[in-house]
């Protein structure tokens, strides 16, 4: 049985205990890390700091930008690709948001739409280069990473651009500052809501659309997908376009949270996004994985960083621990029986 034929089993329970464990490895991992965080949480005034509602929502807020990037990265990895440019596109989008809103005095909606269009166009161009010239996605997006970073530096003059708010020239609309605020009685960060909405839309897209079947088919066996009539080139271009679009959205959220757009913002974010996808159980070979797993992977990393930080663990040790978790997750994928895939 090919991967494409086995795909329906990924969406339905009943494959046995082993299949269930591998299918939901990221969720089980998140639960275990959460329990460990509760056990090792420091206390303040007799209450666990980790379980404070403000702290828990801070975990989601801190991973919101990476999470948005990771959703787009999941789509790319599902087709057997990779996108190393998303961190640089985030930086380009943050600079674009700041420049358009302050220096160019563009309205909020036109500025946001322009930045999203830039991210979408950048991703589409990368997808076109990959499919039309037969160059590996790694090479194209590696070049794209450099190009986007260079464009960000040219656009900003090599300097960060601060965002101030008001009605006068050189000031952004007050509405944009909401990206750094919280809603529901000051509890839920707006970036966290955006991340969860993006993830929910992606889950729906990958569950009910013909496009999702094409994505999984290409990742499972591109040649077989092409022979069966799947428009492989078009699907790949669209996937990279969506990844660029989400990277631009993450850049807008980034600029709104920090009130600043910097040409070097988003550096190494692509690695964090890939880590969330891998920990979430998506195979780097393509054809197997889910957005739900990616969300769980991103939250797992967020919880892990949070509890290590609360216990004042050295930042270098934090990197070591998270690196080991990534290796463990990848190792589990290697151990995953073919019958489960």
N, C-alpha and C positions, 0 to 999 in steps of 0.2 A: 504493500500500500504506500502511495506517495504521500508527501506532506500535505498536498492540496486535498487529497481524499480524506485525510485524517483531521482536517480543520474543524468540521462540525463537532468533533469530540471535545474540542477546546472550549466550546461555549456551553456544553451541557454536562452536568454532574453525572456520576454513575460509572466512572472508569475505575473504581476501586480506590482503596485507601492510598496506595502509592501515587496514583494519578492525581488524587485530590491534594496530597502533600506538595507535589511539584507544581500543580496548577496554581496553588495559592501560597507559594513559598514566601512571597514578599509580604503578604498579609500576616502569615504566621510569624515571620521575622519581626514585623512591626509590633505585633502583640508582645512578643518576647522582650524586645528592646524597651517597650513602654513599661512592662512589668519591672524590668531591671531599673528603669529610671525612677519608678516609684520607690523601689526598695532602697536605692542609693541617693534619693533626694535629700538635700539638707533641709532642716526645719527652721522656721522663723515664727516666733510667738506660738509655738505648739502646732503649726500647720506646715505641711509639706510644700516647699516653694515650687516644685515642679508641677504640682496639681493646681496651682493658682490659675484661675481662668485667664488672667492677663498673660501669664507665662505661656500657657498652651496656645493661645491665639498668636503670641509672638513667634512661636515655632512655625506656624503656618505662614505668617507674614514673612518671616526670614527666608522661607523657601519658595515664596510665590513667584519670583522672577525665574529662578532655576526650574520651578515646576512648569511654568508656561513654556520655557525652552524645551524641557524634557518631553512635553506632549508632542511638540513638533518633531523632536528627535525620534520619538517612538515610531511615528509614521515613516520616517526615512529609514530607520533600521529594519522595520518590518519588510521593506522591499529589498533588503540586503545592502543598503547604502549607509552612508555616514555624512554628517554635515559639520565640518570644523569651523564654519564661518559664523555660527549663531552668536557667539560672544561679541565678535566684532560688529555684527549687524546691530546687536543691542546697543553698543557704543555709538554707532552711527545714528541710530534712532533717538538716543538720548540727546545727542548733539543737535540733531534736526529739530526735535521738539523745542529745545531751549532757544535755538536761533530763530526759528519761525515765529515763536510766540513773543519773543522780546525784541530782537533786532529787526525782524521783518514785520512786526505788528500784525501778524496773520491771526484771524479769529480762531477760537478753539477748535471748532469742527473742521474747518479747512486744514488747519495745521495737523490735526490727528490723522485725517484721511490722507494727507500728503505723505506723512511718515509711514503709515501702513502701506500705501501704494509703493513706496520706495523699498520696503522690506519684501513685499510680494514680488515686485519686479526683479529684485536682486535674486530671490530664490528661483523664480522662473528662468532667468538667464542661466543660472548654474545648472538647473535641470536640463535646459536646452543644450548646453555645452556637453553635458554628460551623455545624453542620448544621441546627439547628432554627430559628435566627433569620436565617440567611443572611448573617452578618457575616463579613468576611474574616478569615482566620486571623491575619494580621499584626496587626489591631486587637485581636482577642480575646486573643491571647497577649501583646501589649504591655500590655494591662490586667492580664493574669495575672501578668506580671513585677512590676508594682507591687503587686498584691494579695499575692503570695507573699512579697515582701520586707517588706511591712507586717506580715504575720502573723508572720514570723520575728522582727521587732523587738518586736512585742507579746509574743510567747511568751517571749522572752529578757529582757524589760525593757530592751531597747536595749543590753544588754551581752553580751559574749562569755561563754560558759560553759565553764570548764575541766573536763576529765575526769581524775579520779584513780582509781586502781585499788586494790581490796582487798575485804574481806568486810563492812566496817562500813557504817553509814548514810552516804549521800551519796557512796558509792564504786561505780564500775562494775565488773562482773566482769572478771577478768584476761583472759578469752578475747577480749574486744573489742580489746585492745591488739595482738592478732595482726595486725590490719590494717596496722600499721606495721612489721611484721617481715618477714623473708625466710625462705624455705624452700629445700630442696635444698642443704643444707650452707651455709646463709646466703648463697646466691647470688641466687635468684629472689625479687623482692618479691611479697608476697601481692596487692597491688593490681594488679600486672601480670597475674597469673594470673586474677584476676577479670575484668579487661578482655578477655583472650583467650578466656575461657570464654563471656562475653556475646557477643563477636563470632562465635564458632563457632556458638553457638545461633541467632544471627540469620541466619547464612549458611545453615544447615540450613532454617530457617523460610522463607527466600526462595527456596529451591531445590526443595523437595519438597511444599509445602503449597498447597492451593487458595487459601488466604488470600493468598499471594504473587502469584498470578495476578490476583486482584482488585486488589491494591495497584498493580501495574504497569498494569492496564487503566484504573483511575481516573486515574492520572497521565498516561497516554497520550491518553485521550479520555474524559472523565467522562460526557459525554452518551451516547456509544456504549456505555460500560460499563453505564450505567443501563438503556438500552434492551435490552441483552442479558441483563438479569436480575441483574446484580451488585448486592448490597445496599450501595449506596454510603454511605448515612448510617451504617450499622452499622460498616462497615470503617473509615471515617474516625474514628469515636468510639474504636474499639479502637486504632487507630494512635496517636492522641493519648494514650490511656491508657497504652500501652506506653512512649511517650516520657516521660511523667510518672513512671512506675515506674522507668525507668532513671535519670532525674534524681535520684530519691530514693536509689537505690542508690549513685550517685556521691557523694551527700551523706553517706551512711553511711561510705563509704570515706574521704572527706575528713576526717570527724570522727575516724575511727580512726587515720588517719595523723598528724594534728596533735594528737590528744588535746584537741580543742577544737572547740566549735561556735560560730560567729559569725554574727550576722544579716546581715552584709555579705559573707560568704563567697560565692564563685561569681560575683561581679560581672564582667561582660563575658565570662564563660565561654561564653555562647551564641554569641558571635561566633567564638571559637576553634573551637567545634563545627561551625559553618556553614563555616568555612574548611577544616576537615579534609574535610568532605563535598564541597565544591566542588573542592578539589585532588584528591580521590579520583575525580573524573570524573562525579559524579552531577549531572544537569541540574536547575537550579533551576526549570525548567518542568514537571518531573515525568516519570514514565514511563520513565526511563533511569538506570541506575546500579547500584551493588552495595555491599554491606558490605565485601567484600574491598578494593575501591577506597578506601573510607573509612578502613579500618585502615591501608592504605599511605599515605594522605594524612596521617593523624595522626602516623604514624611519621616521615614525611618532614619535617613541621614540627618534631618532636622532635629529629631528627638535626641539622637546620639550626640550631636554637637551641643545641644542645649544642656543635657545632663552632665556632659564632660565640662562644659563651661561653668555650670553651677557649682561643680566640685573643684573649680580652679585647676583643672588638669592643663598642663603645658600645651600650648597650641601645636607644637611639633608632635607631641604624643597623640593629640587629636587626629592629626593627619595620618599617623601610623595606624591608629585604630580603624579609621574609615577606609584606609587602603586595604586592610585585612578583611574588612567586611565585603568590599568589592571583589576581592579574590575568592572569598568563600562563596559569594553568590554566583560568580562565573564557574567555580568548581562544581557547584550543584547542577548547573546547566549541563556540564560535561557528563555528569553521572546520570542525567535524566534518561531513562530507557527509551528506546525508539518507539516502543508501543504506546508511550505516554504522549509523544509529540504528535 
